[in-house]
Amino acid sequence: NVAANLVSLGADVKLVSLAGDDADSKILINSLNELNISHKFIYDKRRETIVKIRALDILDGRYHFRFDIENKLDISENHVEEIIRETENSKFIIISDYNKGIINSKLMSQLKSLNIPILVDPKKENFEFYKDVFLIKPNSVEAREMTKKNDDLEAAKTLTQILNSNVLLTRASEGIAYFGLNGDFFSYPSRPIDELKDVTGAGDSVIATFAHFYNSGKNLEECVRLANKAGSVAVSHSGCYHVKESDLI
């Protein structure tokens, strides 16, 4: 979904990940081809392609719950090296960490050694891997869990110090806040929408929009403002909506 948002915004992007050599990976590849997403899958014979099943209301399309079919496995060293080869010429790297075993200390260490800005949508179980990346994008719950702080803004500010990373905090109905290592602080309230349809994938739209406009040369404050607007656009649609520049500008 991050890659789909980036393509929708007009970015040049390649999706790199691990998958099983199975029927589900073929379905995924067909979907990526339909969305014009360049991709490179590294096939792991031990691994099944993860499938998320979401339950939606048949009448209004509202999202109720999901369950995953998966076998969670740690990434092997040779697959780490393949990912590095696929990413070493990038201008930015976005990591969507779902705590499925692909993101580990070895991979993060080698990605950091490329000296390419890394943006991470994190999971609390792996937050020590993110030290010294360019930016992490936790939501309020994740920020509080990572720092044991009760206030999400205080938690986000603390994360900048713990991880030596800029922090883009998504705050659901409260909007968005950015804490920079240089002391920058930008905060925007959530934008009014006609109807909240589905929060699925809103965080993906946020990080994709921030990265796209930062790569395009816009200043940080404008990137945060546009990312906040992208989140509002995403939740006003059912399912994973792919934000376009025309939605924002």
N, C-alpha and C positions, 0 to 999 in steps of 0.2 A: 504493500500500500504506500510506503514511503516512495518507492521508485515510481509508482503510478502517479503520485502527486507531482513528483519532480518532472516527469515527462509532460504531464498536463500543463505545468507552468512554463514549459519550453526548455528545460535543462537537458544537457547531454549526460546521460547516466548509464551506468552498467550495474546490474544487480548480480552480486556474487554470493553464493551460499552452498551448503551441502544439501543433498537430497538422496533419496533411495532410488534405485533403478527399478521403478515400478509404475503401475498404471496411474497412480496419483501424481507422480512427477510429470507424466505426459500431459495430464489435464492442466497442471500448473504452467507448463511450457506453452500450451495452446493459449491460455489466458494471457500470458506475457506477450506472446506474438500478436494477439489481437490488440493489445494496448501499446504496441511498438516499443516495448521495453527490452533493450539489449541485456543479455544475461549470460552468465557462465555458471553452470552447476557442476560441482565436484561430486561424483557419485561414490557413495560409501556402501559397500555390499552388506555391511552390518546394520545399516540404517533403513528405516521406513520413512517415506515422506510424511511429514506431520500434517494431519488434517484437523482443521477447526470446524466444528459443527455448531451453527448458531440457530437458536429458535426465535423466529420472528412471528409476530401477530399476523394472522392471515387477512385481517380486515384493514389494519392501518400500517402494517409493516414495522411496528415498534419492536425493538430488540428486548428479549427477556433473559436469556441465559445462553451459555455455550459450554461445550465440553470438547476435549481434544483427544484424538487417537494418535499415540506417539510411543516410541521407545527412545528414551533420553540417553544419549551416549556422548562421552567426551570426544572431542576432536583429536585425531591422530596427528603426529608431528609432520608427516609428509603432506597432509592436507593443509596444515598451517602454511607450509612453504608454497603450496599452490595458490592459496589466497593472497599471499604477499606478492607473488608474481603478477597476479591479476590486478592488483591495486597500486603498484609502485609508481605508476605514471599519472595518478589522479591528482586533481587540484584540491579536492576535499574528500574525506571519507566519513560516511554516516553509518553508525552501527546501531542496528535495532536489536537489543539484547532481550531475548525472551527466556533466558536461563534454560536453554535446551542442550547445553553442553558444547556449543560451538565457540562461545566467547570464553577464553581462559587467559591465564597470565602470560603464557608463551605467545599466543597470538597477539595480545595487546602490546607486549614488549616489542615484538617485531614490527607491528604497525607503527608504533611511536618512533621507532628508529628510522622510518622513512621520512620523518620531518614534514609530514603533510598534516594540515589541521584536521583533527578528528572530532566529530560531534557524536554524542552518545545518547540514545534513549535508554535509560539504565534499568537494571533490576537490583534491588537492595542486596541480594545475595552476592553480587559481584562488584560492589561499588569500590572495593579496594583496587580493582584492576584499572579504574578510570583516572588514577592520579596523573596529573600533568597533561591531560587531553585539553583540546581547545575549549570545549563546551560540553556540559551535560544538561539534559532536559528532563528532570524528574517532575512528577506531579506532586501535589501537596502531601499526599499520603506517603509516597516514596521518600520525599525529603525528610519528613518527620521520622520515619522508620530508620533511615540511615543515620540520623544524628541523635535520636532519642529526645528531640526537642518537641514541645507541644505546639509552638507557633510555627507555621510553615515559612513565614518570611525570615524569622530568626534561623530556622533550619537551613534554608537556602543560603543565607549569608555565611553560616558556619561551614557549609559544604565547599564554598570557594576557598576557605582557609585549609580545610582538611585535604582537599584534592588538588589544590593549586590549579583550579579550573574555573572558567566563567560558568555561571549557572543561569539557565532559562527555566523559570518555574511556571508550570501551568497550574492554575488555581480553580479550574472548573468555573462555577458561576461568579467567582471573584475576579476572573480575568487572568492577567499574566504579569510576571515581574522578572527583571533581568538584574543580576548582580555581577559586576565585572571585577576582575582581579585588580584593576587600576582604580577601583572605587566608584565606577559608574553604577548608577541605579536608575532604571526605567520601570515604570509600572503603568499598566493600562487596565481599566475595568473591562469586564466582559461587554461585548457589543450587544445591543438589543436585537432579538430575533423574533420573527412572527410566531414560531412554534418550535420547541425542542423536539426533534424527531428521533435522533440516534447519536449517541456519543461515540459509537464505534469508529476508531480510526482518526479521531480528531487530533490526538497527539502526533500522529504521523503527518497530518497536514501542517501542523505547527512547525515541526522540525524541518520538513521539506521546504516550507516557505522561507523560514529564516535562512537556511543554507543557500537556497536559490538566489535570494536577493543580496545576501552577503557576498556570494560569488560574483554577482552582477555589479558590485561596487557601491551599493547603497550603504549609508552609515548605520551603525549599530542600532540607534534609536528607531530609525525607520524600519529596519529589519524586524525589530521586536513588535512594532505597531502593526506591520503587515502580517506577521505570524499570528498575532492575537486575532486579527480580523479573519484569517484563514480558519482558525479554530471555530469561530462563530458561524462561518459559512458551512463548515463541515457538519456541525451538529444540527443544522436546519434541514438536512437531507437524510433520507433513510439509507442505511448501509454505508459502505466506505465510499464517500464522495471524493472525487479527485478535483481539487481546487484549481481554477484557471486564473491567469493574470487578470482577465476581464472581470472576475468576481471581486478583485481587490483594488484595482486602479481605475 
